[in-house]
Amino acid sequence: MRVIDFKDAKCRHCYKCVRHCAVKAISVIDEQARIMVDHCINCGRCLEVCPQNAKTFSSDLERVKGYLRQGYRTVISIAPSYAGVLDFDRPGQVVDALQKLGFSEVRETAEGAALVTGEYKKLVRAGEMPNIITTCCPSVNDLIEKYYPDCAGLMAPVVSPMIAHGRYIKKLYGQDVKVVFLGPCIAKKQEAVGDERVRGAVDAILTFEELAFWLKEAGIDLHACEDMPMGNPDPKINRLYPVSGGVIQSVITEEEADGYHKVFVDGLENCMEMLECLRRGELEHCFIEANVCEGGCAKGPASAHWNTSYVKTKVKIENVVSYKAARELPDMTDEEMAKKFGDHSISDPMPSEEQIRRILRSTGKYAPSDELNCGACGYSTCREKAVAVFQGKAELSMCMPYALTRAESMSNVVMDVTPNMIFVIGSDMRILDCNRKGQELLGVGHEEAVQRYIFEFIESEDIENALLTREPVLHKKIQLDNGRITAEETIVYIENLDAVLVTFQDVTREEKLKEQRYNLKVETVEMAQKVIEKQMMVAQEIAGLLGETTAETKVTLTKLRDSILNEEE
């Protein structure tokens, strides 16, 4: 099942989760990080380190609320780390708060730890195992079964305190009761629901973070609650399980100390180092308390929100512990307390040497000297990352030096091929950078240009004003190169450099074409005016000629009329 996941579109190419995942159970596909469920040991480290809050945890809070709404008898098993993590005046106030939320009874998981202690004591007294690794931490169990299966035979064949307690509660109240575990661990979710070997012992998991949210939602203040007793007898020294060395103190007393050498290991990397030692046969007859979280369960990934000081948490827990063995343990069968561990290893395809070289070459690594092994991608070496690319866990673009080189290369190409003249001018008017066209304008090479001032070459009043006022200059027409170039000037202030970006776009040709078009229009208008004037003159001449002809015609016709009339008389 998927306990941890990532929110889409939240990743920012930081690969911090990949860097901090010791087992590399995170793949990056299409620039989005994903949890590989079969590889993950649910240590929760990626949840803690993600700067974008892009991780999500599968929550059972609504399921638990559903149990209570439907009237199920629901018993909560509270991890002993509550004594150092939650903020209260008296431990019994936590009991009252949980009962107000609707839980029928509150019992300490340390009661289950006492049962586990009894099983560990049997193994130590028998002395048959060459080394014994405790199996209280589900992340350590997954680590061994998936990545160090050859050490699985050294794992104590005993269920965790949570499972032991869940089975005991169901034995005590009946199989219909709902058991909810409350603690600082997110790996318990996978153990309770995802592990078929122990499924059914615990019905739901709540973290201390979820409890805080629920108490706030319900308006319950721990400090205002009454001091109510736990539903179980005092588990005494077994309350030490969540602190480093707590299991060892509970299991191996002074009279049993001669049997096995006591070793406790905290932190994932330290656990892996210990397992490597076991592989090499460097440890003999050791009782090893192993925990993925540094400082023990008290520093689990779902507890650090309230208490970042492990020392303070450890002291608070130790102050409420009675350093005596628990008496009158519940009666549990060997079968109920047993868990068999084995080989659950993962087989990933491995590339050939030529395939690795081909992948390395695709990111510009042609020789060992090109392999920077910077770790920015999340993998410790370039070869390790190349293997991850072959396995579909990583992408070529995750290589930061390669991506940076490509980006710089592309920007240089753009700068060099653009027809515009581009300058970066510092606050002291010194030329910080310029492209090829800019160098042609100045008539000097790049090396000389960046040693001189812009006012040595062109009028710089607009640049000075832009640096002073930080106001942009947009598309202003100016003359360059003694009037031979007409340019469109744009100046933009660069805040983080205290400099300006100056762009001159050569519009000389456009301006000449514009001038030619204007001149053509003027010539056309002048020609039209001349035609109009000539037409007017012709019209006037025609009108004059028509006037004279009309007068002559009138005189002639009048004479003709008079002649005709005179003949008749």
N, C-alpha and C positions, 0 to 999 in steps of 0.2 A: 504494500500500500504506500501511498505518497504522503509522508508526514510533513516534509518541507518542500516548498516550491518557490518559484520566482514570478513576480508580476511582469506581464508583457510591457514593453516600451518603457521600462524603468531603468534598465541597465545603461550605463554611461561609458562603456569601453574602459572601465578601470581595472577589471579582472582581479579585484581584491579578494573576492570569494575564492577564485581559482588558486591564488597564491597561498591563501590560508587553509585550503583543504588539503590535508596531508595525504589523503588517499585518492585525491583527484577524481572525486565523484561528481564533478560539475562539467557539463559539456557546454560549448558555445556554438550555437547554430543560428545563422542569419543575424549575428550580433546580439543574440538573446541568450542569456545563461539559463541552463536547465539542470535540475537535479536528476542524476541517473540513479533511479531507485535501487536497482540491483547492486550498485557499487557503494551506495551511501550507508554510513553507520550511524546517522542521525545524531551526531555530536552537537549540532547546533552552532558550530563556530561561524558558519556563513551568515547566520542570523545576526550574530553579534557584530561582525566586521562590516557588513554592507552599509556604505555611506548614503545610499539612496532609499533605504528602507524598502527594498524591492522584494524581500523574502516574505513568504506567508507560511503560517503554521496551521496544520489541520486541527481545528478546535472542536472539542466535545461539549462546549458550554451549553449550547442549545439542546443537545441530547439530554444532558443532566437535568436541565430545567424541565424538559419533557417528562422525565421520570417522576419528578416531584409533582408536576401538574396532574399526571395520571394516577397519582396516589400510590405508586410503588414504594414499598419499604426500602429506603436507600441509606446505606451505611457508608460513611466516608473514612478512608484510610489515609491518615495524614502523615507525611514523611517527617522524621524527627528534625530535619533541617528547619522546620517552621520556627523552632525556638530561637534561631539566630537570624532569620530572614524577616519575619513579620514584625510589625511595630505594635507592641501591646505592653500593658503594665504587669499583667499576670497571665500565665499560660492558659488558665481556664477561660479567659475572655474570648479566646479563639473558638473554644467549644461552644460557648453561648452564641457567638456570631453565626457559626455554621448551623446550629439548631434553628436559629431564627430564619435562615435561608430555607429550611425545610428538611434537613437531614435528620433521620430518626435517631442516629447514634454516631458518635465520633470516636474512633479508635486510632491508636498510634501504629504506624507501620513497623515501629520498633518491636512490636509484639511479634510480627512475622520475622524480624531480624533475630529475635531470640530463638526462634525455631531453626533458622539457618545456622546460627551459632552452634546449636547442638549438633547439626549435621557436619559442620566443619571440624568440630572437636573429635567426632568419630573418625574422620579421615586422618587427622593429625595423630590420634592415638594408634591407629592401625599402621601408619608409617609405610604403606605399600606404594604410594605414588612418589616418583623421584622428585617431582616438584608439584606444588599445588597452586593454581591460579584461582583466585576468588571469582565468582560469577555473579556478583551483585550488580555490576554495571553492564547494561545491555549494549552500550556502544563498544565496550571492550570485547564482549562476547561476539558481536558482529565482526569486529576487527580481526579477531583470531580465526573465526570460521571462514571469512571471506579472503583474507590476505595472508594469514599464517596458519593454514589448516594443519600443518605438520605439528603444531603446538596444541591442537584441539584435545589430544589425549591427556594433557596436563591440566585441563580445566576441571574444577570441582564439579562433579555431576549433581549439582544441587540447584534448585530454583532460586530466584531472587527473593528478597524479603517481601516485595510487593506481591508476587505470585503466591508465596506461602501464606501471606496474610489474607489475600483474597479467597483462597481455597478454605482457609480456616473459618472466615466469616460466613461463607456459604454453608460450610459444614455445621456451623453454630446456629444459623438462623434459617437454613433451608435454601435450596437452589433458586427459589423465586426472588430472593433478595437481590437488589442491585448494589454492586460494590463500585465505588468511585475512588480512585487514587488521586490524592492532592500532593503535588511536590514541585521541585524546581527543574525536573528533567523532561525533555521532549522525546527522548528515545524510548521512554516507557510506553508511549503511544504505539510504537511499532511492536514492542514486546507484548503488550496486552492484547492487541487486535490482530497484528500481522504474523505472529508466531504460532503456528498450528499446534506446537508441542504443549503450549500452556494456555491456549485460547479458552475463554469461558471463566477464568478465575477472576478477572477484573472486567467490568462492563464499560467503563469510561475513564478518561484521564482529564484532570484539571491541573493547570499550572498556578503558581502563586500569583503570576501576573493576571491571569484570568480571574482569580479570586478577588484581587484588589479591585478590578473593574466591576465585578458583580456586587461587591459590598458597597461601592460608591453608588452604583445604579439603584441599589435597594435602600440607600440612605442609612447604612449601618456603620457606626463608629466603634472600632475595637475597644478604644479607651472607655467608652460608655457602657460596655457590656459587663455582665456579671461574671464572677469567677466560678465556672462550672467544672465538675470533675470529668476526666476522660472515662470512656466506657470500658477500659481495659485495666488490668493490674499493672503496676509499675514495671516496665521492661528493664529498668535499671541501666547497667552499662551498655546495653544494646542501643541506647539513644546516641551512642558515639559513632554509629555507622556513617553518618554524612561527613565527618571530618577525617583528614588524612591520618591514617594509622588507627582509626576507630575500630575497624573490623578486627585488626590484629589484637588490639587491647581486649576486645570482647572474647576472642577465640582462644588465644594462647596466653594462659596464665603463667606465673613464674614456675610452677611445678611442671608445666608442659613445654617450657622454653627449650629444653635440650633436644627435643625431637626435630624441629625444623628451624632454619634461620629465618628470622622475620624480616620481610622486605615490603615496603609500600611504595608504589610508583604512581605519580599523578601527572596528568598532561598527556595528550595524544602522542607527541613526538617521543616523550620518555617511555611510554608504553611500547611504542614500536622499537625503540632501542633495546628495551628489556627482552622483547620477543626475538630480536636478532641474536641477542646473547644466548637465549635458550636454544635457538637453532644451531648455534655453533657449539653447544654443549658447555658453555662457560659457567652455568649456574647449576648447583647440585643441592638437593634437599632443602629447597627454600619454600616457605609459605608466602606467596606474593599477593598482596592486596593491590589490585590494579583499578585505576579510575581514570577515565578520559579527561574529566574536568580537573584543572589545576586547583588544588585545595580541597578536592573531594566534592561530594554532592552539594555541599553548602554553597558552592560557587557555580551551580548549574546555570545553564543559559536562560532559564526562566526565573532567576532569583536576583540577578545583579542589578535590576532596576531600583531596588530599594537599598541594597547594601553592597557597596563596592569594596568594602574592607573585609578581607577574609579573616584577618586577625580578630576583628571585633566580633564577627559571626562565630568564629571558633570559641572565643571566650564565653559568649552568651550561651552557646550550646553546652559547653563543659560545666558551666555554673549550675545547670539544672539536672546534671547526671549524677546518679548514685553509682559509685564504682564497685558495684557488687553484681554477682551473677544473678540472673533472673531465676526464680524458683517456680515450681508448679507449672511447667510448660504444658500447653494444650497437647492433647494426644493426636498426633498425625502419623499416618502410615509412611513407610519408606517410599511407596509408590507416589504418594501425594507430594513428597519432598524431592523427588528425583527428576532430573532433566538430563537427557543425553545430548552431548554436543558432538559435532562431526565436521566433515569437509563440505563447506558450501562455497568453495572458491569460484572465482570468476575467470573465465577464459576469454581474453581479448586477442584478436588476430594481431600478429606481429609482422612488421614489414621487413623486407630484405634490406641489406646494406645499400643496394642500388636504389631501392625505393626511398630510403631515408635521404640519400644524396640528392635524388631528384627533387624531393620536397624542399630540402635546404637550398638548392640552387634556385628554386622558384621564388625564394625570398632574398636573393642576392648573396647567398653564402656558398662560395665556390671553393673555399679552402678553410681548414680549421681556424686560421687567423680571423676569418670573417664571423666566426661563431662567438658572439660577445657574451652569451650566457648571462644576460643582464637580469633575467627573471621578471621583466615587466609584463610578460604575457601570462604569468602565473606558474610557469614551469621553470625548474631550476636550471635546465640546460636547453640549448637549441635542438639538440638531438631528441631529448625527451618530448619537446613540443612537436617535433616532426613526427614522432611516433603517434602522438595524440591526434595530429592531423590525419594520419593514415587511418586511425581507428574511428574517425568521425567525431572526435570529442572537441577538437579545436579547429580554428580557421586560420588561413595564411595571414589574413589582415590583423591578427592578434599580435604580430611582431611589431613592436613599437618603433625600433630603429628603421625597419624596412618601410613602415607606413610613413614615418617622418621623412625618410629619404625620397620616397615617391612624391610626397606633398611638396617638399622643397624643389624637387626636380620639375614638377608640373608648374609651380609658381614661377620658377626661373624661365621656363619655356614661354609662359604667357607674357612675362615681363619683356622678354627679348623679342618676341614676334609682334607685339602690339605696335601699330604705327604711331601711337601717341608717345610724347616725351614725358617721362615720369621721373619725379625727384622726391626724395625725402629730405626735408631741410630742418635742421635742429634749431633750438631756441636762440643759439648764437649765430644763426644764419650760415652755419657750416653745412656743406653738402654731406649728408649721411649715406645716401645711396642714390643711384640713378641707373636707368636702363640703357640699352644700346642706342636708342634714338635720342635719348637725352645727351649721351656722350657725343653724338654727331652734332647736336646743336652747339654744345660747348666747344667742340673741336679738340677735346682731350680724351684720353683713356680713362677707364674707371678708377685705376689706382691713383692717378693724379687728381681726378675730380673730387674724390672723397677727402682730399687734403686741402681743398680750397673753399672759398665762400661763394654763394650764389650771386652776390652783388658784383663780383668781379666779372661776370659774364652778361648779366641782363639787368634790366630795371627791376628792383625788388620791393617797391613800395607796398604793393598788394600783399606780398608775403610777410613783410614786417607787420602790417596791420592785422593780418590773420593770426599771427603769433601773439600779438598784443591783446586783441579782442576775443580771440578764439571763435570768431564768427566766420562762417564759410563764404567763399567767393564762388559764385556759380555762373558758368558760361559767359564770362566776360571777354569781349573781343580786344585783343592787344596785337601790337606789332613786335616781331622778333627779328633778329639777324639784320639789323639796320633797315627794317621795313620790307625785307625780301620774303618774310613769312608772316602771314596773318594767322593767328592762333586763337582758339577758344580756351580761356584759362579757368581752371577749377582748383580751388584750394580748400582742403579740409583739415581741421586740427585733429591730431592724434593724442588723446589724453595721456595714455600710459608712457608715451615717448617724449612728451612735451615737445612735439615737432609737428610739422605740417606735411601733408601729401599734396604735391603740386603736379597737376596734369595739364599739359599743353596739347590740345588737339589741333593739328595742322589743317586749317580750313582755307588755305590760300587758293587752291583750285576752285573750291566752291564759291569763294568771294569773287574770283575772276569771272566765273560763269555767271554769277549774279550780276556783275557789272556789265558783262556783255549783253545779258538779257535786258538790262535797264537801257543800255545804249540803243539796242535794237528797237525797244519800245519808243524811245525818244525820236529816232529816225523815222519810224512809222508814223508817229503823230505829226512830225514836220512835213512829211510827204503828203499826208492826208490834208493838212492845212493848205499846202500849195495847190493841190487839186481843187479844193473848195474855192480858193481865191480865183483860180483860173476859170472855173466854171461860172463864177459870178460875173467875171469880166465878159465871157462869151455871151452870157445871158443878157447882160446890159447892151452889148453890141447888137445882138439879134433884135432886142427890143427897139433900139434906135432905128435900125434898118426897116423894121416893120412899121414904125411910125411914119417915116418918110414915104414909103410905098403906099401906105393907106391914104396919105394926104394927096399924093399925085393921082391916085385912082379916083378919089372924090372929085377933084377938079375936072378930070377927063369926063367922068360920067355926067357931071353937071353940064358941061359944055355940050355933050351929046344930047342930053335931054332938051336943052334950050334950042338946039339946032332943029330937032324934030318938031318942036312946038312952033317955031318960027315958020317952018315950011308949011304947016297946016294953015296958018293965018294968011 
